[in-house]
Amino acid sequence: MTDAQKELFSRYADSVRKFQDMAECLLFQNSFRLGARMMLEIMCLW
């Protein structure tokens, strides 16, 4: 690969990593909220 291609690939890989980090954070947030809702439902049944 040429130097320009290596730089472009490096920037692409960084962008993919940032996107994956954001997706993982959103997944954690949604999962946490779902877990909290489930706990509230269980607590209200008692």
Chimera marker file (.cmm) of the C-alpha trace (Angstrom):
<marker_set name="trace">
<marker id="1" x="0.000" y="0.000" z="0.000" r="1" g="1" b="0" radius="0.5"/>
<marker id="2" x="1.154" y="3.519" z="-0.656" r="1" g="1" b="0" radius="0.5"/>
<marker id="3" x="1.629" y="6.006" z="2.151" r="1" g="1" b="0" radius="0.5"/>
<marker id="4" x="-1.579" y="7.796" z="1.153" r="1" g="1" b="0" radius="0.5"/>
<marker id="5" x="-3.518" y="4.526" z="1.236" r="1" g="1" b="0" radius="0.5"/>
<marker id="6" x="-2.052" y="3.651" z="4.638" r="1" g="1" b="0" radius="0.5"/>
<marker id="7" x="-3.096" y="7.053" z="5.998" r="1" g="1" b="0" radius="0.5"/>
<marker id="8" x="-6.584" y="6.681" z="4.561" r="1" g="1" b="0" radius="0.5"/>
<marker id="9" x="-6.933" y="3.180" z="6.015" r="1" g="1" b="0" radius="0.5"/>
<marker id="10" x="-5.713" y="4.413" z="9.396" r="1" g="1" b="0" radius="0.5"/>
<marker id="11" x="-8.322" y="7.179" z="9.406" r="1" g="1" b="0" radius="0.5"/>
<marker id="12" x="-10.996" y="4.673" z="8.363" r="1" g="1" b="0" radius="0.5"/>
<marker id="13" x="-10.009" y="2.271" z="11.159" r="1" g="1" b="0" radius="0.5"/>
<marker id="14" x="-10.132" y="5.115" z="13.708" r="1" g="1" b="0" radius="0.5"/>
<marker id="15" x="-13.598" y="6.106" z="12.503" r="1" g="1" b="0" radius="0.5"/>
<marker id="16" x="-14.829" y="2.525" z="12.768" r="1" g="1" b="0" radius="0.5"/>
<marker id="17" x="-13.461" y="2.267" z="16.327" r="1" g="1" b="0" radius="0.5"/>
<marker id="18" x="-15.196" y="5.513" z="17.336" r="1" g="1" b="0" radius="0.5"/>
<marker id="19" x="-18.468" y="4.316" z="15.826" r="1" g="1" b="0" radius="0.5"/>
<marker id="20" x="-18.185" y="0.991" z="17.648" r="1" g="1" b="0" radius="0.5"/>
<marker id="21" x="-17.502" y="2.798" z="20.936" r="1" g="1" b="0" radius="0.5"/>
<marker id="22" x="-20.605" y="4.945" z="20.458" r="1" g="1" b="0" radius="0.5"/>
<marker id="23" x="-22.702" y="1.907" z="19.548" r="1" g="1" b="0" radius="0.5"/>
<marker id="24" x="-21.485" y="0.033" z="22.633" r="1" g="1" b="0" radius="0.5"/>
<marker id="25" x="-22.338" y="3.000" z="24.869" r="1" g="1" b="0" radius="0.5"/>
<marker id="26" x="-25.838" y="3.218" z="23.397" r="1" g="1" b="0" radius="0.5"/>
<marker id="27" x="-26.324" y="-0.527" z="23.834" r="1" g="1" b="0" radius="0.5"/>
<marker id="28" x="-25.232" y="-0.270" z="27.476" r="1" g="1" b="0" radius="0.5"/>
<marker id="29" x="-27.604" y="2.647" z="28.101" r="1" g="1" b="0" radius="0.5"/>
<marker id="30" x="-30.564" y="0.851" z="26.563" r="1" g="1" b="0" radius="0.5"/>
<marker id="31" x="-29.786" y="-2.384" z="28.390" r="1" g="1" b="0" radius="0.5"/>
<marker id="32" x="-29.397" y="-0.560" z="31.697" r="1" g="1" b="0" radius="0.5"/>
<marker id="33" x="-32.737" y="1.188" z="31.221" r="1" g="1" b="0" radius="0.5"/>
<marker id="34" x="-34.419" y="-2.109" z="30.362" r="1" g="1" b="0" radius="0.5"/>
<marker id="35" x="-32.944" y="-3.719" z="33.479" r="1" g="1" b="0" radius="0.5"/>
<marker id="36" x="-34.117" y="-0.806" z="35.629" r="1" g="1" b="0" radius="0.5"/>
<marker id="37" x="-37.641" y="-1.049" z="34.196" r="1" g="1" b="0" radius="0.5"/>
<marker id="38" x="-37.698" y="-4.775" z="34.901" r="1" g="1" b="0" radius="0.5"/>
<marker id="39" x="-36.602" y="-4.213" z="38.496" r="1" g="1" b="0" radius="0.5"/>
<marker id="40" x="-39.310" y="-1.591" z="38.967" r="1" g="1" b="0" radius="0.5"/>
<marker id="41" x="-41.938" y="-3.948" z="37.605" r="1" g="1" b="0" radius="0.5"/>
<marker id="42" x="-40.816" y="-6.685" z="39.988" r="1" g="1" b="0" radius="0.5"/>
<marker id="43" x="-40.711" y="-4.319" z="42.958" r="1" g="1" b="0" radius="0.5"/>
<marker id="44" x="-44.230" y="-3.034" z="42.201" r="1" g="1" b="0" radius="0.5"/>
<marker id="45" x="-45.610" y="-6.581" z="42.219" r="1" g="1" b="0" radius="0.5"/>
<marker id="46" x="-44.623" y="-7.122" z="45.843" r="1" g="1" b="0" radius="0.5"/>
<link id1="1" id2="2" r="1" g="1" b="0" radius="0.2"/>
<link id1="2" id2="3" r="1" g="1" b="0" radius="0.2"/>
<link id1="3" id2="4" r="1" g="1" b="0" radius="0.2"/>
<link id1="4" id2="5" r="1" g="1" b="0" radius="0.2"/>
<link id1="5" id2="6" r="1" g="1" b="0" radius="0.2"/>
<link id1="6" id2="7" r="1" g="1" b="0" radius="0.2"/>
<link id1="7" id2="8" r="1" g="1" b="0" radius="0.2"/>
<link id1="8" id2="9" r="1" g="1" b="0" radius="0.2"/>
<link id1="9" id2="10" r="1" g="1" b="0" radius="0.2"/>
<link id1="10" id2="11" r="1" g="1" b="0" radius="0.2"/>
<link id1="11" id2="12" r="1" g="1" b="0" radius="0.2"/>
<link id1="12" id2="13" r="1" g="1" b="0" radius="0.2"/>
<link id1="13" id2="14" r="1" g="1" b="0" radius="0.2"/>
<link id1="14" id2="15" r="1" g="1" b="0" radius="0.2"/>
<link id1="15" id2="16" r="1" g="1" b="0" radius="0.2"/>
<link id1="16" id2="17" r="1" g="1" b="0" radius="0.2"/>
<link id1="17" id2="18" r="1" g="1" b="0" radius="0.2"/>
<link id1="18" id2="19" r="1" g="1" b="0" radius="0.2"/>
<link id1="19" id2="20" r="1" g="1" b="0" radius="0.2"/>
<link id1="20" id2="21" r="1" g="1" b="0" radius="0.2"/>
<link id1="21" id2="22" r="1" g="1" b="0" radius="0.2"/>
<link id1="22" id2="23" r="1" g="1" b="0" radius="0.2"/>
<link id1="23" id2="24" r="1" g="1" b="0" radius="0.2"/>
<link id1="24" id2="25" r="1" g="1" b="0" radius="0.2"/>
<link id1="25" id2="26" r="1" g="1" b="0" radius="0.2"/>
<link id1="26" id2="27" r="1" g="1" b="0" radius="0.2"/>
<link id1="27" id2="28" r="1" g="1" b="0" radius="0.2"/>
<link id1="28" id2="29" r="1" g="1" b="0" radius="0.2"/>
<link id1="29" id2="30" r="1" g="1" b="0" radius="0.2"/>
<link id1="30" id2="31" r="1" g="1" b="0" radius="0.2"/>
<link id1="31" id2="32" r="1" g="1" b="0" radius="0.2"/>
<link id1="32" id2="33" r="1" g="1" b="0" radius="0.2"/>
<link id1="33" id2="34" r="1" g="1" b="0" radius="0.2"/>
<link id1="34" id2="35" r="1" g="1" b="0" radius="0.2"/>
<link id1="35" id2="36" r="1" g="1" b="0" radius="0.2"/>
<link id1="36" id2="37" r="1" g="1" b="0" radius="0.2"/>
<link id1="37" id2="38" r="1" g="1" b="0" radius="0.2"/>
<link id1="38" id2="39" r="1" g="1" b="0" radius="0.2"/>
<link id1="39" id2="40" r="1" g="1" b="0" radius="0.2"/>
<link id1="40" id2="41" r="1" g="1" b="0" radius="0.2"/>
<link id1="41" id2="42" r="1" g="1" b="0" radius="0.2"/>
<link id1="42" id2="43" r="1" g="1" b="0" radius="0.2"/>
<link id1="43" id2="44" r="1" g="1" b="0" radius="0.2"/>
<link id1="44" id2="45" r="1" g="1" b="0" radius="0.2"/>
<link id1="45" id2="46" r="1" g="1" b="0" radius="0.2"/>
</marker_set>
